[in-house]
Amino acid sequence: MKIKSILSKRASNDKVYSDLIYEWEDDYSDALNAPIVSHCKAIDRLQNAFYMIATKMHLDTCLQKLDKLFMRNDEKILVFTLYPKTYYSSYSSSNKIPFIIDFDYGVDLNTFYKVYRNCELVIISSRVAYEYLLSKSCPLNIKHVPLSIKSSLTINRLDIKDRKYDIFIARQNPVLMDYLKQYEVKHPEVHYIVRKWEDGDLYSGNAYYSNKEGRLGEFSDRNAYFGLLANSKVAFYSTTGSDTPNTRFMNHVTPALLEYLTAGCQIMIRWYDTPDSDFFSLPSYFENAKSYEVFERLLNEYLTTEINPFDKCDDFLNKYGFNSQFKIFQVAINN
């Protein structure tokens, strides 16, 4: 297969979470020498409305047959899709290769199979989701290609001893947050910052609060976000489904881990063993905070000794950065 272009939503979607997707698109565009194409908001909405109406009128099967008959060829368009589509559209036609970013147990598999049945290849970013689909005898041609981080990203890493904040917290794992409360009783001097979605605007009101200074501001801009990270000694991280009451989520490794390592943070991590944790060799790089005692010992070590984490960070990024992941992608599209 040849990738002739990348279809992006950058002209119609400026949500905070999309910045990371657009960085991946830029990398793949450069590596594939494929242009990025994006429709304005009006055209995007018009197309979505057309396909939604067609689905409600039960015309989607007819559209798929026509698509398979006239549109299938060896030149493909790569489409990064945040979550599987629930109706057939131009994003799942036979000339597209969907790159599914997020997947969970809530996805209706019969709908998923139907929507993407014309696609000659569907890429699944999560190893957990990929193996889950294989266990369900998925009829689609699926391949696992993990997510990465922008290859050209450079950050002015501060020495650990010069960083202002002790702990950076974005996604709040309930167990790690409980451990932090216990730790703060013993160590009231600990200085941490926590992300909060303000005004109920998920992924948009991206503000950070300090336990010492109150609201620091909104850090939705990527440069501002990485500046905050690079000024933090330790970053809390957990796989997405860890310790959450909602059993819908899969325990897959997210790009946030790569962001924290890019900034040179020590990682306070909690995970459950899954195909994703195995793929990323988490036990080889990190100690799992399975108990408060482990948590306290690690945090004391990270905050009181001037350990240089950069070598370990760079080793992980070299192994799981864009160049290595792109090789996996090349194998996927050529087989």
Secondary structure, DSSP 8 states (H G I E B T S, - for coil): -EEEEEEE-TTT---TTHHHHHHHHHHHHHHHT--EEE--HHHHHHHHHHHHHHHHTT-HHHHHHHHHHHT--SEEEEEEESS--SS--GGGSTTEEEEE----TTS-HHHHHHHTTT-S-EEES-HHHHHHHHHTT--S-EEE------TT-------GGG-SEEEEESS--HHHHHHHHHHHHH-TT--EEEEEEGGG-TTTSEEEEETTTEEEEE--SHHHHHHHHTTEEEEEEE-TTTT-S-TTS-----THHHHHHHTT-EEEEE----HHHHHTTHHHH--B--SHHHHHHHHHHHHHS----HHHHHHHHHHHSHHHHHHHHHHHHH-
